Amino acid sequence: MRLTRPDVTDHVTDPLYHPLNTLKPVGPDPDAGIWIADGPSVPFYGINFPTRMTVVRVNGKLWVHSPIAIDEGLLDQLADLGPIGWLIAPNPIHYVSVHLWHKRFPQAQVLAAPGVKERAAKYGVPFPKHDVLTDEAPGGPEGYAADIRQRLVRGHRFLHEVVFYHMPSNTLILTDLIENFEAHKVGRMKAFLMRIAGILDPDGKAPADMRGSFKSKKQAREVMREVISWQPEQVILSHGRWYQRNGTAELKRAFRWLRV
């Protein structure tokens, strides 16, 4: 795929994705039952990362991936769609707001990637009782497997991310395995550094430090080859511009470092 060099300027228009705390339908079908909500930025290693959560309606209940900071207006919008059924912490970095959501919605089942509990304890962040995410989505009338597949991407030293595929909308949901920051939202210097790290649009991918700290790229490659075989059209990312079309091609490009 030919890449176009982004226009890097000193001027930062806005690092966030407005409107914030507002449900935005994903895909051309408004009845597909999947939305994103962009939230405020959070500091991480000196960079303000924009946040984004994904909401899927399954059997009348809401599946909430990587919950952002609580906003009352957003909660009102969610209430119009149905009760919160599941709260998902997809990797050991995206968990900080889960306990606050669980206090508001104690009936929701909490599911977390391996390592989340330990990292939360290390940093003194409360984390509720939960089930650990595996390769198999919970099934039956109380689960979400009828609409969502999931796979644990193995091989990293500590950042165990679970990826999800919403079958009705043909949408893959990632967290940090691809980051895709836009130059005009971060400014010249950060764009330069992000290009070096490999996370600048239009060639966003996993950050260089993550790529370099996989102890078994073979394990990760096997999982991502299966994920790519699902041929998603859309790929939602937690940070930066997500892919509203040509998702499978974007995955092949972004994961070429794994030789998928």
C-alpha positions as CSV (number, residue, x, y, z in Angstrom):
1,M,0.0,0.0,0.0
2,R,1.4,3.4,-0.9
3,L,1.5,5.8,2.0
4,T,1.0,9.5,1.7
5,R,3.2,11.7,3.9
6,P,1.0,13.7,6.3
7,D,1.1,17.4,6.4
8,V,3.1,18.2,9.5
9,T,2.7,21.7,10.8
10,D,3.4,23.5,14.0
11,H,-0.3,24.4,14.4
12,V,-2.4,21.9,16.4
13,T,-6.1,22.3,15.5
14,D,-7.5,20.1,18.3
15,P,-6.1,16.9,19.7
16,L,-9.6,15.5,20.5
17,Y,-12.4,14.0,18.4
18,H,-15.5,16.1,18.9
19,P,-18.2,15.9,19.9
20,L,-17.0,14.3,23.1
21,N,-19.1,12.0,25.4
22,T,-21.6,11.4,22.5
23,L,-22.6,8.1,21.0
24,K,-21.7,7.9,17.3
25,P,-23.0,5.0,15.2
26,V,-20.4,2.9,13.6
27,G,-20.9,1.9,9.9
28,P,-23.6,2.8,7.4
29,D,-26.3,0.9,9.1
30,P,-27.7,2.9,12.1
31,D,-29.4,-0.3,13.4
32,A,-26.1,-2.3,13.5
33,G,-26.0,-1.9,17.3
34,I,-22.5,-0.6,17.6
35,W,-21.3,2.9,18.7
36,I,-18.2,4.7,19.7
37,A,-17.8,7.5,22.3
38,D,-14.8,9.8,22.2
39,G,-13.7,11.1,25.6
40,P,-11.1,13.5,27.1
41,S,-7.4,12.9,26.8
42,V,-5.3,11.2,29.4
43,P,-1.6,11.8,30.1
44,F,0.7,8.8,29.3
45,Y,4.5,9.1,29.0
46,G,4.2,12.9,28.5
47,I,1.7,12.6,25.7
48,N,-2.0,13.4,25.9
49,F,-3.8,10.4,24.5
50,P,-7.3,10.9,23.2
51,T,-9.6,8.2,24.6
52,R,-12.4,6.2,22.9
53,M,-14.7,3.5,24.1
54,T,-16.9,1.2,22.0
55,V,-20.5,0.1,22.9
56,V,-22.3,-2.9,21.4
57,R,-25.8,-3.9,22.1
58,V,-26.2,-7.6,22.5
59,N,-29.6,-9.2,23.4
60,G,-30.8,-5.9,24.7
61,K,-27.8,-5.3,27.0
62,L,-24.8,-3.0,26.5
63,W,-21.2,-4.3,26.1
64,V,-18.8,-1.5,27.0
65,H,-15.2,-1.8,25.8
66,S,-12.5,0.4,27.5
67,P,-14.8,2.7,29.4
68,I,-13.8,6.4,29.3
69,A,-14.2,8.9,32.1
70,I,-17.8,8.9,33.4
71,D,-20.0,11.7,31.9
72,E,-23.6,12.1,33.0
73,G,-24.8,13.1,29.6
74,L,-23.2,10.0,28.1
75,L,-24.8,7.8,30.7
76,D,-28.2,9.3,29.8
77,Q,-27.6,8.3,26.1
78,L,-26.6,4.8,27.2
79,A,-29.7,4.4,29.3
80,D,-31.9,5.0,26.2
81,L,-30.2,2.0,24.6
82,G,-30.5,-0.5,27.4
83,P,-28.8,-1.6,30.7
84,I,-25.1,-2.0,31.0
85,G,-24.4,-5.8,30.8
86,W,-20.6,-6.0,30.5
87,L,-17.6,-3.8,31.3
88,I,-14.4,-4.8,29.4
89,A,-10.8,-4.0,30.3
90,P,-9.1,-5.2,27.1
91,N,-5.4,-4.9,28.2
92,P,-3.3,-3.9,31.3
93,I,-3.4,-0.2,30.4
94,H,-7.1,0.3,29.7
95,Y,-8.7,-0.3,33.1
96,V,-8.6,2.9,35.2
97,S,-12.3,3.9,34.9
98,V,-13.7,0.4,35.1
99,H,-14.2,0.5,38.9
100,L,-16.1,3.8,38.7
101,W,-18.4,2.4,36.1
102,H,-18.9,-0.7,38.2
103,K,-19.9,1.4,41.2
104,R,-22.6,2.9,39.0
105,F,-23.6,-0.4,37.4
106,P,-22.9,-3.1,40.0
107,Q,-25.1,-5.6,38.0
108,A,-22.6,-5.5,35.0
109,Q,-20.2,-8.4,34.6
110,V,-16.6,-7.2,34.6
111,L,-14.1,-9.0,32.2
112,A,-10.4,-8.1,32.1
113,A,-7.4,-9.2,30.1
114,P,-4.7,-11.2,31.9
115,G,-2.5,-8.9,33.9
116,V,-5.0,-6.1,34.6
117,K,-5.6,-7.1,38.2
118,E,-1.8,-7.1,38.9
119,R,-1.1,-3.8,37.2
120,A,-4.1,-2.1,39.0
121,A,-2.7,-3.3,42.3
122,K,0.8,-2.1,41.5
123,Y,-0.5,1.4,40.9
124,G,-3.0,1.4,43.7
125,V,-6.1,1.6,41.4
126,P,-9.2,-0.3,42.7
127,F,-10.4,-3.0,40.4
128,P,-13.6,-5.0,40.9
129,K,-14.1,-8.7,41.0
130,H,-14.0,-10.0,37.5
131,D,-13.5,-12.9,35.1
132,V,-10.3,-13.1,33.0
133,L,-10.8,-12.8,29.2
134,T,-9.7,-15.8,27.1
135,D,-10.0,-16.9,23.5
136,E,-13.7,-17.8,24.0
137,A,-16.4,-15.2,24.5
138,P,-19.0,-16.0,27.2
139,G,-21.8,-17.9,25.6
140,G,-25.4,-18.7,26.5
141,P,-28.2,-16.3,27.3
142,E,-26.0,-14.3,29.7
143,G,-23.1,-14.1,27.3
144,Y,-22.2,-12.1,24.2
145,A,-20.7,-14.9,22.0
146,A,-23.6,-14.8,19.6
147,D,-22.5,-11.4,18.3
148,I,-18.8,-11.0,19.3
149,R,-15.7,-13.1,18.9
150,Q,-12.6,-12.5,20.9
151,R,-8.9,-13.6,20.8
152,L,-6.1,-13.1,23.2
153,V,-3.0,-11.9,21.4
154,R,-0.2,-13.8,22.9
155,G,3.5,-13.4,22.9
156,H,4.1,-10.1,24.6
157,R,6.0,-9.8,27.9
158,F,3.2,-8.2,29.8
159,L,0.8,-6.3,27.5
160,H,-1.8,-9.0,26.9
161,E,-4.5,-7.5,24.7
162,V,-7.7,-9.1,23.8
163,V,-9.2,-8.2,20.4
164,F,-12.9,-8.4,19.6
165,Y,-14.9,-8.8,16.4
166,H,-18.5,-7.7,16.1
167,M,-19.9,-10.0,13.5
168,P,-23.1,-8.2,12.6
169,S,-21.3,-5.0,11.6
170,N,-18.1,-6.6,10.4
171,T,-16.0,-4.5,12.8
172,L,-12.8,-5.3,14.6
173,I,-12.2,-3.6,17.9
174,L,-8.5,-3.0,18.9
175,T,-7.0,-1.0,21.8
176,D,-3.2,-0.4,21.6
177,L,-2.1,-2.9,18.9
178,I,-2.6,-0.1,16.4
179,E,-2.2,3.6,17.3
180,N,-2.8,6.1,14.5
181,F,-2.2,9.7,15.6
182,E,-2.9,12.5,13.1
183,A,-0.1,15.0,12.5
184,H,-2.4,18.1,12.6
185,K,-3.7,17.1,16.0
186,V,-0.3,16.7,17.7
187,G,2.0,19.3,16.2
188,R,5.3,19.1,14.4
189,M,7.6,17.8,17.2
190,K,5.3,15.1,18.4
191,A,4.4,14.1,14.9
192,F,8.2,13.7,14.2
193,L,8.6,11.5,17.3
194,M,5.4,9.5,16.5
195,R,6.6,8.8,13.0
196,I,9.8,7.3,14.5
197,A,7.7,5.3,16.9
198,G,5.5,4.1,14.0
199,I,2.2,5.5,15.3
200,L,1.6,8.4,12.9
201,D,-1.3,8.3,10.4
202,P,-1.4,7.1,7.7
203,D,1.0,4.3,8.8
204,G,-0.1,3.7,12.3
205,K,0.8,0.5,14.0
206,A,1.8,-0.9,17.4
207,P,4.3,1.5,19.1
208,A,8.0,0.6,18.5
209,D,8.5,-0.3,22.2
210,M,5.6,-2.7,22.1
211,R,6.8,-4.3,18.8
212,G,10.3,-4.7,20.3
213,S,9.2,-6.3,23.5
214,F,7.3,-9.3,22.1
215,K,9.1,-12.4,23.4
216,S,7.3,-14.6,20.8
217,K,6.2,-12.8,17.6
218,K,5.2,-16.3,16.3
219,Q,2.4,-16.5,18.8
220,A,1.1,-13.1,18.0
221,R,1.4,-13.8,14.2
222,E,-0.8,-16.9,14.5
223,V,-3.5,-14.9,16.3
224,M,-3.4,-11.9,13.9
225,R,-3.5,-14.1,10.8
226,E,-6.7,-15.6,12.1
227,V,-8.1,-12.2,12.9
228,I,-7.3,-10.9,9.4
229,S,-9.0,-14.0,8.0
230,W,-12.3,-12.6,9.4
231,Q,-11.9,-9.8,6.8
232,P,-13.3,-6.9,8.9
233,E,-14.3,-3.8,6.9
234,Q,-14.0,-1.4,9.9
235,V,-11.4,-1.3,12.6
236,I,-11.9,0.7,15.7
237,L,-8.9,2.0,17.6
238,S,-8.7,3.6,21.0
239,H,-6.2,6.3,20.0
240,G,-6.2,8.3,16.8
241,R,-8.0,8.0,13.4
242,W,-9.8,4.7,13.1
243,Y,-10.6,2.8,9.9
244,Q,-14.1,3.2,8.6
245,R,-13.4,1.2,5.4
246,N,-10.8,-1.2,4.0
247,G,-10.1,-2.6,7.4
248,T,-8.5,-5.8,6.2
249,A,-6.0,-4.0,4.1
250,E,-5.2,-1.7,7.0
251,L,-4.6,-4.7,9.2
252,K,-2.2,-6.3,6.7
253,R,-0.3,-3.0,6.4
254,A,-0.2,-2.3,10.2
255,F,0.9,-5.8,11.1
256,R,3.5,-6.3,8.4
257,W,6.1,-6.2,11.2
258,L,4.7,-9.6,12.2
259,R,4.9,-10.9,8.6
260,V,1.2,-11.8,8.6
